[in-house]
């Protein structure tokens, strides 16, 4: 039986307990929905095969179509990408954090998508997870992403 917990996080008064709990869930192989600057994302620990498999199932995404990796700071780009062009660093400096996914040569694969969301809640959860986090939008593959947030 899977348990679901919903918490409302005030972006102006973020409770560290909620951030820590979300990071704990991700480290343990669970999935967490977190806000980004544009949509809600469905986060999973990239190093946990059961979590990534569950994400593929929930998203109804083809197995060969990889997910972008969400990072909490610009310096982490080099953990996942190689031969990074100067133009990529210029884009990073101008648009990150923000709604820009860079597709670069990957360390262990042909390419990797990297994104640094402009949302303090997302950045804190990603940082505290201490594992690479994949963070696609919380919609089915091929369907428009939900974009409205409750005020």
C-alpha positions in Angstrom: 0.0 0.0 0.0 1.3 3.4 -1.0 0.8 6.4 1.3 0.1 9.8 0.0 0.7 13.0 2.1 -0.2 16.4 0.9 1.3 19.5 2.5 0.9 23.1 1.6 4.2 25.0 1.7 4.2 28.7 2.0 7.0 30.0 -0.3 7.5 32.9 2.0 7.8 30.8 5.1 9.2 27.4 4.0 9.2 24.8 6.8 12.5 22.9 6.8 10.7 19.8 8.1 8.7 19.5 4.9 11.8 19.9 2.8 13.7 17.3 4.8 10.7 14.9 4.6 10.4 15.3 0.8 14.2 14.6 0.5 13.9 11.6 2.7 11.1 10.2 0.6 13.2 10.7 -2.6 16.2 9.1 -1.1 14.1 6.1 0.0 12.8 5.6 -3.6 9.5 7.4 -3.3 8.1 10.1 -5.6 7.4 13.7 -4.7 5.4 16.4 -6.5 7.1 19.8 -6.1 6.6 23.2 -7.7 8.9 24.7 -10.2 8.7 28.2 -11.7 6.3 27.1 -14.4 4.6 23.8 -13.5 4.5 21.1 -10.8 7.1 18.5 -11.3 7.1 14.8 -10.3 10.5 14.2 -8.7 12.4 10.9 -8.4 15.8 9.8 -7.3 17.6 9.0 -10.6 19.8 6.4 -8.9 16.8 4.4 -7.7 15.7 2.0 -10.4 12.3 1.3 -8.8 11.6 5.0 -8.5 12.5 5.7 -12.1 10.5 2.7 -13.3 7.5 3.9 -11.3 8.0 7.4 -12.9 8.0 5.9 -16.4 4.8 4.0 -15.6 3.0 7.0 -14.0 4.0 9.3 -16.9 3.1 6.6 -19.5 6.5 7.5 -21.1 8.3 5.3 -23.5 11.3 3.6 -21.8 13.9 5.0 -24.3 12.9 8.6 -23.7 15.0 9.9 -20.9 14.1 12.5 -18.2 15.9 15.7 -17.6 18.0 16.1 -14.4 17.1 18.9 -12.0 20.1 20.5 -10.3 20.3 22.9 -7.3 23.3 24.9 -8.4 25.2 25.7 -11.6 28.4 24.0 -10.5 26.7 20.6 -10.8 26.5 20.8 -14.6 30.0 19.2 -14.9 28.8 16.2 -12.8 26.5 15.2 -15.7 27.9 16.8 -18.9 31.2 16.9 -20.7 32.7 19.0 -23.4 30.4 21.9 -22.4 30.5 24.7 -24.9 31.1 28.3 -23.8 27.7 29.2 -25.2 26.1 26.9 -22.6 27.8 28.7 -19.8 26.5 32.0 -21.2 23.0 30.7 -21.3 23.4 29.3 -17.7 24.5 32.7 -16.4 21.7 34.5 -18.2 18.7 32.1 -17.6 19.4 30.0 -14.6 17.7 29.5 -12.3 14.7 29.4 -14.7 12.7 27.6 -17.3 15.6 26.6 -19.5 16.6 23.0 -20.1 20.1 22.6 -21.6 20.7 19.4 -23.7 24.5 18.7 -23.5 26.8 15.8 -24.1 26.4 13.4 -21.2 29.1 11.8 -19.2 27.5 8.3 -19.5 25.2 8.7 -22.4 24.9 10.5 -25.7 23.1 13.5 -24.3 21.6 14.8 -21.0 19.0 17.5 -20.3 19.8 19.7 -17.3 17.6 22.3 -15.6 17.8 24.4 -12.6 14.3 25.5 -11.5 13.7 29.0 -10.2 11.8 27.9 -7.1 13.2 27.9 -3.6 11.2 24.8 -2.6 12.4 22.8 -5.5 16.0 23.9 -5.1 16.0 23.0 -1.4 14.5 19.6 -1.9 17.0 18.8 -4.7 19.9 19.9 -2.6 18.8 17.9 0.5 18.1 14.7 -1.5 21.9 14.4 -2.2 21.2 12.2 -5.3 20.5 13.3 -8.9 16.8 14.1 -9.2 14.8 13.7 -12.4 11.9 16.1 -12.5 9.5 16.0 -15.4 6.2 17.8 -15.4 3.4 16.2 -13.4 1.3 15.3 -16.5 1.1 12.2 -18.7 3.6 12.1 -21.5 2.3 13.9 -24.6 -0.4 15.9 -22.7 -0.1 19.6 -21.8 1.4 20.3 -18.4 -0.8 21.9 -15.8 0.4 25.4 -15.3 -1.8 27.1 -12.7 -0.9 27.3 -9.0 -3.4 27.8 -6.2 -2.9 31.2 -4.5 
